[in-house]
Amino acid sequence: MGNEMWKLKEGVKLEAEEVAKIACALKSLAIYTALACDNDDDPDELKEVVDEGLEAINNIFEN
């Protein structure tokens, strides 16, 4: 996948906080997938983290 597929929206500066939200969402998905059968997971908390990550992606990248 080349860099030409990932274009920042005009005027967007890549903020560390937005990158961190994306990273946390991806890490949460990886952990959730690994422990999907475990009853100790919290799908509502995971959804919140993932939604924040998706919002961060939408804020900085063009569709």
Contacts in CASP RR format, 6 or more apart in sequence:
PFRMAT RR
TARGET T0000
AUTHOR 0000-0000-0000
METHOD contacts of the structure
MODEL  1
MGNEMWKLKEGVKLEAEEVAKIACALKSLAIYTALACDNDDDPDELKEVV
DEGLEAINNIFEN
6 61 0 8 1.000
7 61 0 8 1.000
7 62 0 8 1.000
8 14 0 8 1.000
8 60 0 8 1.000
8 61 0 8 1.000
8 62 0 8 1.000
9 59 0 8 1.000
9 60 0 8 1.000
9 61 0 8 1.000
9 62 0 8 1.000
12 59 0 8 1.000
12 60 0 8 1.000
14 60 0 8 1.000
15 60 0 8 1.000
18 56 0 8 1.000
18 59 0 8 1.000
18 60 0 8 1.000
19 56 0 8 1.000
21 52 0 8 1.000
21 53 0 8 1.000
21 55 0 8 1.000
21 56 0 8 1.000
22 53 0 8 1.000
22 56 0 8 1.000
22 57 0 8 1.000
24 49 0 8 1.000
24 52 0 8 1.000
24 53 0 8 1.000
25 49 0 8 1.000
25 50 0 8 1.000
25 52 0 8 1.000
25 53 0 8 1.000
25 54 0 8 1.000
25 56 0 8 1.000
28 46 0 8 1.000
28 49 0 8 1.000
28 50 0 8 1.000
29 46 0 8 1.000
29 50 0 8 1.000
32 41 0 8 1.000
32 43 0 8 1.000
32 46 0 8 1.000
35 41 0 8 1.000
END
